[in-house]
C-alpha cells in the first residue's frame, strides 16, 4: 500500500515539515549505480541527446524521470485535516523528478558548456510543464553533490520538487522584496546587484547577462549568489543566450569551488517567482544560490539561527576571484 506524505504545521514557529515515510526505502544500498542502469528507473518524462530532444534512451546524455521514492505523488488528492486548532496537516499532490547526466564520474563542472546548458534546458522545460497544475504553488530546483550535501547517490543528479505551499523563509524574501519595491519604486535585488558592482569587493565573476557575488551577510561560508542583470521574476522565461551564459556561470562557480576548496560537497538551488495566475510577483528578482558544505551547524547556529563564519565575504570573494587554494 502506497504511503502518502503529509505536511504538518507548527503554530509556534510558523514552519511546515513533510512527513514522508516512503522515503525510508531510498536508504537501502544498491549493488550497482541506479542512474548508470537507467532502465531500472521510472519512465522518463524528458530525454536529451547532445542538446536535442529525443524519445529513445539508447543515446541519452541527460534524462528526467520521476523519483522512485518521491516526497509527493501527483495522484494524491488535496485534503486538509485538523486534529484541533493547534494541529493542522495537509495531504497534497505533487511531483518529484530527477535530472541525471550520463557520466557517472563527471560533476557539472567537468561537463562542456553545451552539456550544462542542456541540464538548464531540462530545468526550464520541466518548470513550464509542472507549473500548469493547480496544486503546484512552488517549484524548487536543486542539486546536492556529495554525501556532506545530502546526496544519496554518487552519480551527479539534480532534483525538481513541487510544493503546495511557500515556505516561511521564501515568504519573508517575497515580503521584503515587495515592501522595498513599494517604498522605493525599484527592485531590491536590482539595487543589490548595482551596489555589489559598484563596491566590487564581493564580486566573484560576471558575464553579459549575470553577476555572481558573495552576499554581504552570507548564511554559509563561500556562499555565492548568481543573479540576472536584467530584472525578471521568472527563471523559466530566460532566452537561449541567457541560458548559455547561465551555463557559463554554473561552470565558473563550481570550478572555482574545486580549485579553491579542494572539490567540496555543495548544494545549489533556484529561487524564482511562485506559480500563480492570480498574483503578480513583478517586484521579485529570481536568482541561484550556491554554497559548499564545509562545516556543520552546531548548537548556537541551530538555537539562535545565527551563523558564525570564520572568514569575511570580502575575503571569500577575493579567493574565488583569484582561484587561490585555501
C-alpha positions as CSV (number, residue, x, y, z in Angstrom):
1,X,0.0,0.0,0.0
2,X,1.3,3.4,-1.0
3,X,2.2,5.7,2.0
4,X,1.3,9.3,1.1
5,X,3.2,12.2,2.5
6,X,1.6,14.9,4.7
7,X,2.6,18.4,5.5
8,X,2.3,19.4,9.2
9,X,2.2,22.9,10.5
10,X,4.0,24.2,13.7
11,X,1.9,27.0,15.1
12,X,4.7,28.1,17.4
13,X,7.4,28.6,14.7
14,X,5.1,29.2,11.7
15,X,7.1,26.3,9.9
16,X,5.9,23.4,7.9
17,X,7.5,19.9,7.8
18,X,6.9,17.0,5.5
19,X,6.3,13.5,6.9
20,X,7.3,11.1,4.1
21,X,7.6,7.5,5.4
22,X,8.1,6.2,1.8
23,X,11.4,7.9,1.7
24,X,12.9,5.4,4.1
25,X,13.3,2.9,1.3
26,X,15.8,5.1,-0.5
27,X,18.5,4.4,2.1
28,X,18.9,0.8,1.0
29,X,22.2,0.2,-0.6
30,X,22.1,-0.8,-4.3
31,X,24.9,-3.0,-5.7
32,X,25.1,-1.1,-9.0
33,X,24.5,2.6,-9.7
34,X,20.8,3.0,-10.5
35,X,21.5,6.0,-12.7
36,X,24.0,4.2,-14.8
37,X,21.3,1.5,-15.2
38,X,18.7,4.0,-16.3
39,X,16.4,1.2,-17.5
40,X,15.7,0.4,-13.8
41,X,14.2,3.8,-13.2
42,X,10.7,5.0,-13.8
43,X,9.6,6.1,-17.3
44,X,11.4,9.2,-18.4
45,X,9.4,12.4,-19.0
46,X,12.2,14.2,-20.9
47,X,15.2,12.8,-22.8
48,X,18.1,14.8,-24.4
49,X,20.9,13.7,-26.7
50,X,23.6,16.4,-27.1
51,X,21.1,19.3,-26.9
52,X,18.3,17.7,-28.9
53,X,15.1,16.3,-27.5
54,X,14.7,12.6,-28.4
55,X,12.4,9.7,-27.5
56,X,14.9,6.9,-27.4
57,X,17.0,6.2,-24.3
58,X,19.8,4.5,-26.3
59,X,21.8,7.7,-26.9
60,X,20.7,9.8,-23.9
61,X,23.0,12.4,-22.5
62,X,20.6,14.0,-20.0
63,X,17.3,12.4,-18.8
64,X,14.5,13.4,-16.4
65,X,12.3,10.8,-14.7
66,X,10.0,10.6,-11.7
67,X,11.8,9.8,-8.4
68,X,11.4,6.2,-7.3
69,X,10.9,7.4,-3.7
70,X,9.1,10.7,-4.1
71,X,8.2,13.2,-1.4
72,X,4.9,13.8,-3.1
73,X,2.7,11.8,-5.6
74,X,0.8,13.6,-8.4
75,X,-2.3,11.4,-7.9
76,X,-2.8,12.3,-4.2
77,X,-6.0,14.3,-3.6
78,X,-5.6,17.5,-1.7
79,X,-7.1,17.2,1.8
80,X,-6.8,19.3,4.9
81,X,-7.1,17.7,8.3
82,X,-7.4,19.4,11.6
83,X,-7.0,17.3,14.7
84,X,-7.7,20.6,16.6
85,X,-6.8,24.2,16.1
86,X,-3.1,23.5,17.0
87,X,-2.6,20.6,14.7
88,X,-3.0,21.2,11.0
89,X,-1.9,18.7,8.4
90,X,-2.4,18.7,4.6
91,X,-2.1,15.9,2.1
92,X,-1.5,17.2,-1.4
93,X,-0.5,16.1,-4.8
94,X,3.0,17.0,-6.1
95,X,5.8,16.0,-8.4
96,X,9.3,14.8,-7.5
97,X,11.7,14.4,-10.5
98,X,15.3,13.6,-11.0
99,X,17.6,15.2,-13.7
100,X,20.5,12.9,-14.5
101,X,23.6,13.5,-16.7
102,X,25.0,10.3,-18.3
103,X,28.6,10.4,-16.9
104,X,29.0,8.7,-13.5
105,X,32.3,10.4,-12.6
106,X,31.7,13.9,-14.1
107,X,30.1,16.6,-12.0
108,X,28.5,19.6,-13.8
109,X,31.8,21.5,-13.6
110,X,33.5,18.9,-15.7
111,X,30.9,18.9,-18.5
112,X,31.1,21.1,-21.6
113,X,29.1,24.3,-21.6
114,X,26.7,22.7,-24.1
115,X,26.0,19.9,-21.7
116,X,25.5,22.2,-18.8
117,X,23.1,24.3,-20.9
118,X,21.3,21.0,-21.7
119,X,20.7,20.5,-18.0
120,X,19.4,24.0,-17.6
121,X,17.1,23.5,-20.5
122,X,15.7,20.4,-18.7
123,X,15.1,22.6,-15.7
124,X,13.3,25.2,-17.8
125,X,11.1,22.8,-19.8
126,X,10.0,20.8,-16.7
127,X,9.3,24.0,-14.9
128,X,6.9,25.1,-17.7
129,X,5.2,21.7,-17.6
130,X,4.8,21.3,-13.9
131,X,3.6,24.9,-13.3
132,X,0.4,24.0,-15.2
133,X,-1.0,22.0,-12.3
134,X,-3.4,23.8,-9.9
135,X,-1.9,22.0,-6.8
136,X,1.6,23.2,-7.6
137,X,2.3,26.5,-5.9
138,X,6.0,26.5,-5.9
139,X,8.8,24.6,-7.8
140,X,12.2,24.1,-6.2
141,X,15.1,23.0,-8.5
142,X,18.2,22.0,-6.6
143,X,21.3,19.8,-6.6
144,X,23.0,18.0,-3.7
145,X,26.5,16.9,-4.7
146,X,28.5,14.8,-2.2
147,X,27.4,13.0,1.0
148,X,28.0,16.0,3.1
149,X,25.5,17.9,1.0
150,X,22.8,15.2,1.4
151,X,23.3,13.3,-1.9
152,X,22.1,9.7,-1.6
153,X,23.7,8.7,-4.9
154,X,27.3,9.3,-6.1
155,X,26.1,9.8,-9.7
156,X,25.6,13.5,-10.3
157,X,22.0,14.5,-10.5
158,X,19.6,17.3,-9.7
159,X,16.0,17.3,-8.4
160,X,12.8,19.1,-9.2
161,X,10.3,19.1,-6.4
162,X,6.9,20.9,-6.3
163,X,5.1,22.1,-3.2
164,X,1.5,23.1,-2.5
165,X,2.8,26.0,-0.3
166,X,5.6,28.5,0.0
167,X,8.0,28.1,3.0
168,X,8.4,30.7,5.7
169,X,11.9,31.8,4.6
170,X,10.9,32.4,1.0
171,X,7.7,34.2,2.1
172,X,9.9,36.5,4.0
173,X,12.1,37.1,0.9
174,X,9.0,37.9,-1.1
175,X,7.6,40.1,1.6
176,X,10.8,42.1,1.9
177,X,11.1,42.4,-1.9
178,X,7.6,43.7,-2.1
179,X,8.0,46.2,0.7
180,X,11.2,47.6,-0.8
181,X,9.5,47.9,-4.2
182,X,6.5,49.8,-2.7
183,X,8.7,52.2,-0.7
184,X,11.5,52.8,-3.3
185,X,9.8,52.1,-6.7
186,X,12.6,49.7,-7.7
187,X,13.6,46.1,-7.3
188,X,15.6,45.2,-4.2
189,X,17.7,42.6,-6.0
190,X,18.5,45.0,-8.8
191,X,19.6,47.5,-6.2
192,X,21.8,44.8,-4.5
193,X,23.3,43.9,-7.9
194,X,24.2,47.6,-8.6
195,X,25.6,48.1,-5.1
196,X,27.8,45.0,-5.4
197,X,29.1,46.0,-8.9
198,X,30.0,49.5,-7.5
199,X,31.6,48.1,-4.4
200,X,33.4,45.3,-6.3
201,X,34.8,43.7,-3.1
202,X,32.3,40.8,-3.1
203,X,32.1,40.2,-6.9
204,X,33.3,36.8,-7.9
205,X,32.6,36.7,-11.6
206,X,30.3,38.3,-14.2
207,X,29.4,37.9,-17.9
208,X,27.0,39.6,-20.3
209,X,23.8,38.6,-18.5
210,X,24.7,37.5,-15.0
211,X,26.6,38.6,-11.9
212,X,28.0,36.3,-9.2
213,X,28.9,37.6,-5.7
214,X,29.3,36.6,-2.1
215,X,26.4,38.2,-0.2
216,X,27.1,40.9,2.4
217,X,25.7,38.7,5.2
218,X,26.1,35.1,4.0
219,X,24.4,32.1,5.6
220,X,27.3,29.8,4.6
221,X,31.0,30.3,4.0
222,X,31.8,30.8,0.3
223,X,28.1,31.2,-0.5
224,X,27.6,32.7,-4.0
225,X,24.5,34.3,-5.4
226,X,24.1,34.2,-9.3
227,X,21.7,36.9,-10.3
228,X,20.5,38.0,-13.7
229,X,21.5,41.6,-14.5
230,X,18.2,42.2,-16.3
231,X,15.2,42.4,-14.0
232,X,13.0,39.3,-14.2
233,X,10.8,37.5,-11.7
234,X,10.7,34.2,-13.6
235,X,13.7,31.9,-14.3
236,X,11.7,29.8,-16.8
237,X,11.4,32.6,-19.4
238,X,15.2,33.0,-20.0
239,X,16.3,33.3,-23.6
240,X,18.7,31.0,-25.4
241,X,21.5,33.5,-25.0
242,X,20.8,33.8,-21.3
243,X,20.7,30.1,-20.9
244,X,24.1,29.7,-22.5
245,X,25.6,32.5,-20.2
246,X,24.0,30.9,-17.2
247,X,25.7,27.6,-18.1
248,X,29.0,29.6,-18.1
249,X,28.2,30.9,-14.6
250,X,27.5,27.4,-13.3
251,X,30.8,26.1,-14.7
252,X,32.8,29.1,-13.4
253,X,31.4,28.9,-9.8
254,X,31.7,25.2,-9.4
255,X,35.2,25.1,-10.9
256,X,36.3,27.8,-8.5
257,X,35.0,25.8,-5.6
258,X,37.1,22.9,-6.8
259,X,40.3,24.9,-7.2
260,X,40.0,27.0,-4.0
261,X,38.3,24.5,-1.7
262,X,39.6,21.1,-3.0
263,X,36.4,19.6,-4.6
264,X,33.9,20.1,-1.7
265,X,30.4,18.8,-1.5
266,X,28.0,21.5,-2.4
267,X,24.3,22.5,-2.9
268,X,22.7,24.9,-5.2
269,X,19.1,25.8,-5.6
270,X,16.8,28.2,-7.5
271,X,14.6,31.0,-6.1
272,X,12.1,32.1,-8.7
273,X,8.5,33.5,-8.5
274,X,5.8,31.2,-7.2
275,X,3.3,29.6,-9.6
276,X,0.2,31.8,-9.6
277,X,-2.3,33.1,-12.1
278,X,-3.9,35.4,-9.6
279,X,-0.9,37.2,-8.2
280,X,1.9,39.2,-9.9
281,X,5.4,38.9,-8.5
282,X,6.9,41.6,-10.7
283,X,8.7,43.0,-7.6
284,X,10.7,39.8,-7.2
285,X,14.0,39.1,-9.0
286,X,15.0,35.4,-9.4
287,X,18.5,34.0,-8.6
288,X,20.5,30.9,-8.0
289,X,22.1,30.2,-4.6
290,X,25.4,28.1,-4.4
291,X,27.2,27.0,-1.3
292,X,29.8,24.4,-0.4
293,X,29.3,22.2,2.6
294,X,32.5,23.0,4.6
295,X,31.1,22.9,8.2
296,X,28.2,21.6,10.2
297,X,25.6,23.6,12.1
298,X,26.3,23.5,15.9
299,X,24.1,24.4,18.9
300,X,24.4,28.2,18.6
301,X,23.6,28.2,14.9
302,X,20.6,26.0,15.4
303,X,19.4,27.6,18.6
304,X,19.9,31.2,17.7
305,X,19.5,30.8,14.0
306,X,22.6,32.9,13.5
307,X,25.6,31.6,11.6
308,X,29.2,32.1,12.8
309,X,31.6,32.4,9.8
310,X,35.4,32.4,10.2
311,X,36.1,34.5,7.1
312,X,34.5,37.7,5.8
313,X,32.6,37.5,2.4
314,X,35.1,40.1,1.0
315,X,38.0,37.6,1.7
316,X,35.9,34.7,0.3
317,X,35.2,36.6,-2.9
318,X,38.8,37.6,-3.3
319,X,39.9,33.9,-3.1
320,X,37.3,32.8,-5.5
321,X,38.3,35.6,-7.9
322,X,41.9,34.7,-7.8
323,X,41.2,30.9,-7.6
324,X,43.7,30.6,-4.8
325,X,43.6,27.3,-2.8
326,X,42.9,27.7,1.0
